[in-house]
Amino acid sequence: MARWIADAIARIEADVRRSSDTHLLKLTLPKLDGVDIYLKDESTHPTGSLKHRLARSLFLYALCNGKVTEGTPVIEASSGSTAVSEAYFAQMLGLPFTAVMPRSTAQSKIDKITLYGGKCHFVDSAPQMHDAATRLAADTGGYFMDQFLHAERATDWRGNNNIAESIFEQMQREPHPVPHTLVMSAGTGGTSATLGRYVRYRGHDTRLVVVDPENSVFFDAWQSRDDSLTADCSSRIEGIGRPRVEKSFQPDVIDDMIRVPDAASIATIHWLEGLIGRKAGGSTGTNLWGALKIARQMMERGERGSIVTLLCDGGERYLDTYYDPAWVARCIGDTAPHDRTLQDWL
């Protein structure tokens, strides 16, 4: 068994070396004066999203803690990118994988999970996912990955090519090599925890600002320091925002938070496509809207520096939602006021 675990870790480490870094894109905007904005493009991972890093860390954490061994069924509560990435790693290690998800999950996401050999276990609504995953793991003798519990502890925030270390290394030859601000949205809260901890560990003079969509309790919980807050609705920006404060969300490493209207997030990804010729997911719009707001504040104060945020995933998996005008009008609302704000940057 020890030999199998060593081989499994070696396979994951080989994947790291094949896909260890992602591009850092600098935005060109005529009205940016003394402030540079960069997008860390996580869509170039093999599974197409930031969650590739999380899935890799979760598997290493489970293997090194003796929770997953040869033949262990792996269970996750996810209908999105995390399930896709975990299915990829489970297939790599020859492990059975099941994603627990609502019946309403888009077929395109189900297809991605099954492409990597994963199975889907359906429940009636998102709030049922956690308990169903727990029961399924118990019934099968499997292991529940539980991304929302383990995300912040599975990643080595001191370095080991985590996303924070990668950003600071890539920024070394830029005009403002130490970012003034890092902007990150929160799903599990694991990435923002890694960024905030790494900044403190390295002694960088960098602020961490977390942006939050509508229908999420993270913003209110951070302001009130009340981690018992819950909501009876779900975020419309896939992959970020939660109806409860997850264990991986670490408010004490966050310097500020911004609540971003969902219509602004969607307007921003369409504006970004016009700028760079590529589609991105809704969470990227949330991130970039926050980065642009901070850039405006810095310019008004006469400050100079760099802002780094994330392009979390590509937009191809959202063609029937965020890139469908009828769906946006029906489910998000009018983006026109935010469109005008974004056009001012050009």
BELVENFEN-V658456 format. One record per residue. RES is the residue in one small letter. PSI is psi in radians with two decimals (999 if undefined). Layout:
res=RES psi=PSI
res=RES psi=PSI
This chain:
res=m psi=-0.70
res=a psi=-0.64
res=r psi=-0.72
res=w psi=-0.77
res=i psi=-0.74
res=a psi=-0.72
res=d psi=-0.69
res=a psi=-0.78
res=i psi=-0.69
res=a psi=-0.68
res=r psi=-0.73
res=i psi=-0.71
res=e psi=-0.59
res=a psi=-0.67
res=d psi=-0.64
res=v psi=-0.79
res=r psi=-0.48
res=r psi=-0.42
res=s psi=0.72
res=s psi=-0.44
res=d psi=2.74
res=t psi=2.81
res=h psi=2.65
res=l psi=1.95
res=l psi=2.27
res=k psi=2.20
res=l psi=2.43
res=t psi=1.92
res=l psi=2.16
res=p psi=-0.58
res=k psi=0.09
res=l psi=2.14
res=d psi=1.81
res=g psi=0.02
res=v psi=2.26
res=d psi=2.39
res=i psi=2.30
res=y psi=2.54
res=l psi=2.12
res=k psi=1.95
res=d psi=1.61
res=e psi=-0.05
res=s psi=-0.20
res=t psi=0.02
res=h psi=2.77
res=p psi=-0.58
res=t psi=0.15
res=g psi=0.23
res=s psi=2.93
res=l psi=-0.52
res=k psi=-0.22
res=h psi=-0.73
res=r psi=-0.79
res=l psi=-0.80
res=a psi=-0.74
res=r psi=-0.80
res=s psi=-0.69
res=l psi=-0.69
res=f psi=-0.75
res=l psi=-0.71
res=y psi=-0.78
res=a psi=-0.72
res=l psi=-0.82
res=c psi=-0.31
res=n psi=0.09
res=g psi=0.30
res=k psi=-0.48
res=v psi=2.20
res=t psi=-3.02
res=e psi=2.20
res=g psi=-0.03
res=t psi=2.16
res=p psi=2.35
res=v psi=2.28
res=i psi=2.46
res=e psi=2.57
res=a psi=1.69
res=s psi=2.43
res=s psi=0.15
res=g psi=-2.43
res=s psi=-0.59
res=t psi=-0.75
res=a psi=-0.69
res=v psi=-0.82
res=s psi=-0.68
res=e psi=-0.63
res=a psi=-0.67
res=y psi=-0.85
res=f psi=-0.62
res=a psi=-0.74
res=q psi=-0.71
res=m psi=-0.64
res=l psi=0.01
res=g psi=0.57
res=l psi=2.47
res=p psi=2.40
res=f psi=2.37
res=t psi=2.25
res=a psi=2.21
res=v psi=2.19
res=m psi=2.80
res=p psi=2.69
res=r psi=-0.39
res=s psi=0.00
res=t psi=2.40
res=a psi=2.48
res=q psi=-0.54
res=s psi=-0.60
res=k psi=-0.68
res=i psi=-0.73
res=d psi=-0.67
res=k psi=-0.74
res=i psi=-0.79
res=t psi=-0.46
res=l psi=-0.64
res=y psi=0.30
res=g psi=0.10
res=g psi=2.80
res=k psi=2.77
res=c psi=2.30
res=h psi=2.08
res=f psi=2.48
res=v psi=2.94
res=d psi=-0.55
res=s psi=2.79
res=a psi=-0.70
res=p psi=-0.29
res=q psi=-0.16
res=m psi=-0.80
res=h psi=-0.89
res=d psi=-0.66
res=a psi=-0.67
res=a psi=-0.70
res=t psi=-0.78
res=r psi=-0.72
res=l psi=-0.70
res=a psi=-0.73
res=a psi=-0.71
res=d psi=-0.53
res=t psi=-0.05
res=g psi=0.49
res=g psi=-2.99
res=y psi=2.20
res=f psi=1.93
res=m psi=-0.72
res=d psi=1.21
res=q psi=-0.60
res=f psi=-0.37
res=l psi=-0.74
res=h psi=-0.14
res=a psi=-0.82
res=e psi=-0.42
res=r psi=-0.30
res=a psi=-0.47
res=t psi=2.36
res=d psi=1.72
res=w psi=-0.20
res=r psi=-0.36
res=g psi=-2.23
res=n psi=0.74
res=n psi=0.61
res=n psi=3.05
res=i psi=-0.57
res=a psi=-0.85
res=e psi=-0.72
res=s psi=-0.78
res=i psi=-0.86
res=f psi=-0.60
res=e psi=-0.72
res=q psi=-0.41
res=m psi=-0.09
res=q psi=-0.57
res=r psi=0.20
res=e psi=2.82
res=p psi=-0.62
res=h psi=1.44
res=p psi=-0.54
res=v psi=1.94
res=p psi=2.44
res=h psi=-0.73
res=t psi=2.43
res=l psi=2.34
res=v psi=2.21
res=m psi=2.40
res=s psi=2.88
res=a psi=2.24
res=g psi=-1.32
res=t psi=-0.53
res=g psi=-0.05
res=g psi=-0.71
res=t psi=-0.74
res=s psi=-0.63
res=a psi=-0.75
res=t psi=-0.80
res=l psi=-0.84
res=g psi=-0.71
res=r psi=-0.74
res=y psi=-0.73
res=v psi=-0.77
res=r psi=-0.70
res=y psi=-0.68
res=r psi=-0.10
res=g psi=0.49
res=h psi=2.54
res=d psi=1.17
res=t psi=2.34
res=r psi=2.56
res=l psi=2.07
res=v psi=2.18
res=v psi=2.24
res=v psi=2.52
res=d psi=2.37
res=p psi=3.11
res=e psi=2.85
res=n psi=0.57
res=s psi=2.54
res=v psi=-0.07
res=f psi=-0.80
res=f psi=-0.86
res=d psi=-0.65
res=a psi=-0.66
res=w psi=-0.73
res=q psi=-0.73
res=s psi=-0.23
res=r psi=0.63
res=d psi=1.80
res=d psi=0.17
res=s psi=-0.02
res=l psi=2.48
res=t psi=2.85
res=a psi=2.71
res=d psi=0.42
res=c psi=2.95
res=s psi=2.67
res=s psi=2.48
res=r psi=-0.09
res=i psi=1.82
res=e psi=2.38
res=g psi=-0.25
res=i psi=2.84
res=g psi=2.33
res=r psi=2.63
res=p psi=-0.02
res=r psi=2.85
res=v psi=1.93
res=e psi=2.69
res=k psi=-0.48
res=s psi=-0.22
res=f psi=2.11
res=q psi=1.59
res=p psi=-0.45
res=d psi=-0.21
res=v psi=0.07
res=i psi=2.29
res=d psi=-0.57
res=d psi=2.78
res=m psi=2.63
res=i psi=2.29
res=r psi=2.22
res=v psi=2.21
res=p psi=2.46
res=d psi=-0.66
res=a psi=-0.57
res=a psi=-0.68
res=s psi=-0.77
res=i psi=-0.71
res=a psi=-0.67
res=t psi=-0.65
res=i psi=-0.54
res=h psi=-0.68
res=w psi=-0.72
res=l psi=-0.66
res=e psi=-0.69
res=g psi=-0.45
res=l psi=-0.74
res=i psi=-0.06
res=g psi=0.41
res=r psi=2.57
res=k psi=2.57
res=a psi=2.82
res=g psi=2.93
res=g psi=-0.61
res=s psi=-0.52
res=t psi=-0.67
res=g psi=-0.70
res=t psi=-0.82
res=n psi=-0.85
res=l psi=-0.63
res=w psi=-0.77
res=g psi=-0.72
res=a psi=-0.72
res=l psi=-0.66
res=k psi=-0.74
res=i psi=-0.70
res=a psi=-0.74
res=r psi=-0.76
res=q psi=-0.72
res=m psi=-0.77
res=m psi=-0.68
res=e psi=-0.53
res=r psi=-0.03
res=g psi=0.38
res=e psi=2.65
res=r psi=2.65
res=g psi=-3.02
res=s psi=2.64
res=i psi=2.29
res=v psi=2.29
res=t psi=-3.04
res=l psi=2.41
res=l psi=1.75
res=c psi=-0.68
res=d psi=2.91
res=g psi=2.85
res=g psi=-0.06
res=e psi=-0.51
res=r psi=0.03
res=y psi=0.39
res=l psi=-0.51
res=d psi=0.10
res=t psi=-1.51
res=y psi=-0.39
res=y psi=0.25
res=d psi=1.88
res=p psi=-0.64
res=a psi=-0.73
res=w psi=-0.75
res=v psi=-0.80
res=a psi=-0.66
res=r psi=-0.69
res=c psi=-0.39
res=i psi=-0.83
res=g psi=-2.86
res=d psi=2.12
res=t psi=-0.06
res=a psi=-0.79
res=p psi=-0.64
res=h psi=-0.55
res=d psi=-0.76
res=r psi=-0.70
res=t psi=-0.74
res=l psi=-0.67
res=q psi=-0.42
res=d psi=-0.47
res=w psi=-0.31
res=l psi=999
